[in-house]
Amino acid sequence: MMNKIHIIGASGSGTSTLGKALAEVLPHDSLDTDDYYWISKFTEQRPVPERIEMLKKDLSHSEQWILSGATVGWGNCFASYFDLVIFLWIPPEVRLERLQKREIERYGGEVLPGGEKYEQSQTFLKWATLYDHAGLEVRSKALHEQWMDKLSCPILRIEGDYSVEKCLAMVKEYLSTDS
């Protein structure tokens, strides 16, 4: 059994969703890097040393965990912790549509033109569009690929627009053949 699983991918690729779903069917705790990265979600970042200390502490509390989100860049010290990395990729147009819907679900009319969070939302969406084509200077597919090339653990790639159920089935199949 892979005890320490890290799920990475672009914002909107489903890392948090898959992490929570896996934790419901595996005896693993579910953790999300957003809980360490942000002091105030999506507005105020926590200092890197504090993030690292908090995550180290929480990872040490369990032998079996699933960590969703990205530690690339700020938490490279965790690379040796993982038994398996799951890389999620979905077509950019699907991912960006998900993100736009999520912004409206979270903030309602505040993200529409003239709304209080419009500029913040537009900045976030512009950043999210960079993932598939940007270089190593931002959270990007290129940065994730470079990071994964250095890992010593196996990598399960799930690339395509799949339902959560299908992703769960792919992970469970991978885990059953690895045991």
Residue pairs with C-beta under 8 A, 6 or more apart in sequence:
1 64
1 175
1 179
2 83
2 84
2 175
2 178
3 28
3 63
3 64
3 65
3 83
4 59
4 64
4 65
4 67
4 81
4 82
4 83
4 84
5 22
5 28
5 65
5 66
5 67
5 82
5 83
5 84
5 85
5 86
6 66
6 67
6 68
6 71
6 78
6 81
6 82
6 84
6 85
6 86
7 15
7 18
7 19
7 22
7 66
7 67
7 68
7 69
7 85
7 86
7 88
8 15
8 69
8 70
8 72
8 85
8 86
8 87
8 88
8 144
8 148
9 15
9 87
9 88
9 89
9 90
9 144
10 88
10 89
10 90
10 95
10 128
10 131
10 132
10 139
10 141
11 95
11 99
11 128
11 131
11 139
12 90
12 95
12 96
12 98
12 99
12 102
12 128
13 88
13 89
13 90
13 95
14 88
14 90
14 164
14 167
15 68
15 69
15 70
15 88
16 32
16 34
16 68
16 69
17 164
18 68
18 86
18 88
18 164
18 167
18 168
18 171
19 30
19 31
19 32
19 66
19 67
19 68
20 30
20 68
21 164
21 167
21 168
22 28
22 30
22 66
22 168
22 171
23 29
23 30
23 66
25 168
25 172
26 64
26 66
26 175
27 64
28 62
28 64
28 65
28 66
29 61
29 62
29 64
29 65
29 66
30 65
30 66
30 68
31 55
31 58
31 59
31 65
31 66
31 67
31 68
32 67
32 68
32 69
33 55
33 67
33 68
33 69
33 70
33 71
33 75
34 41
34 69
36 46
36 51
36 54
36 55
36 58
36 75
37 45
37 46
37 51
37 69
37 74
38 44
38 45
38 46
39 45
39 46
42 120
42 124
43 120
46 54
48 74
51 74
51 75
52 74
52 75
52 77
55 67
55 71
55 75
55 78
59 65
59 67
59 78
59 81
67 78
67 82
70 139
70 144
71 78
71 79
72 139
72 143
72 144
72 147
73 139
73 143
76 147
79 147
79 150
79 151
80 152
82 151
82 153
83 153
83 154
84 153
84 154
84 155
84 156
84 175
84 178
85 148
85 151
85 153
85 154
85 155
85 156
86 155
86 156
86 157
86 158
86 171
87 144
87 148
87 155
87 156
87 157
87 158
87 159
88 158
88 159
88 167
89 141
89 157
89 158
89 159
89 160
90 159
90 160
90 161
90 162
91 160
91 161
92 129
92 131
92 132
94 161
95 128
95 131
96 125
96 128
96 129
99 124
99 125
99 128
100 125
103 111
103 121
103 124
103 125
104 111
104 112
107 115
107 117
107 121
109 115
110 116
110 117
110 118
110 121
111 117
111 118
111 120
111 121
112 118
115 121
127 138
130 138
130 140
131 139
131 140
131 141
132 140
132 141
133 140
134 140
134 142
134 143
135 142
135 143
136 142
136 143
136 146
148 155
154 178
156 170
156 171
156 174
158 167
158 170
158 171
162 170
